[in-house]
């Protein structure tokens, strides 16, 4: 029997890594969406499956109706055959058409929405076999890519940030994961040049995540500046709360001044109707 004493450290390290992976849920984890882009792509696939299934059911029922008219009924066997055909159609279209996993060369292509959705779908397909800490970073990247995609949708395609993002998602992310997957599974936890492949993968994904966050914040600074400028303009244009309260408090005094113009000596004075009536009566009394 071969002596494995010299490999004891490597065996114990691999066993510890396997235990940590199993505690985190194992390598066969539920295929949940890491972002809105991949989730929307899956929803579109489900809608397409539902449409195909509805067409299949319609075709089956139409064929059964035509056969029933020709044969004057399909009988029990025909009803069972129709039911089995519908069940088979349901099973088939519950799996097909599947969501297509983009190829690596397609990740940096298309508009920002397509680019984000493709990258998220590709990352989801790479999660199996990765360490738990790397899977957590991939889930984080999905959320960050959603936010970055929103920023890119309002930008011109010739903006320098667009080329930077295409390089990031089209080259750096897939190269990092592909280089890791080329390493045999039993050597990924082995120490090489001062670190393991698992540790280097996690470190690289963390740097990529930080870079995506930095680009998103840099693009958001322009929108934040525009919002601050607009807020200052509105404050200057319409005034603050104190100015509005002062204007409201001055309105009653202004109304009283307008209503009592005769007391303030401003405006046109009203005639004294009582004095005019007495003056009009005096000539009439003297005549009598």
Secondary structure, DSSP 4 states (H G I P E B T S, - for coil): ----GGGHHHHHHHHHHHHHHHHTT-SS-----SSHHHHHHHHHHHHHHHHHHHHHHHHHHHHHHHHHHHHT--HHHHHHHHHHHHHHHHHHHTT-SPPPPPPGGGTT-SSHHHHHHHHHHHHHHT-TTS-HHHHHHHHHHHHHHHHHHHHHHTS-TTSHHHHHHHHIIIIIHHHHHHHHHTS-GGGTTS-BTTB-HHHHHHHHHHHHHHHHHHHHHHHHHHHHHHHHHHHHHHHHHH--HHHHHHHHHHHHHHHHHHHTHHHHT-SPPPP-HHHHHHHHHHHHHHH-
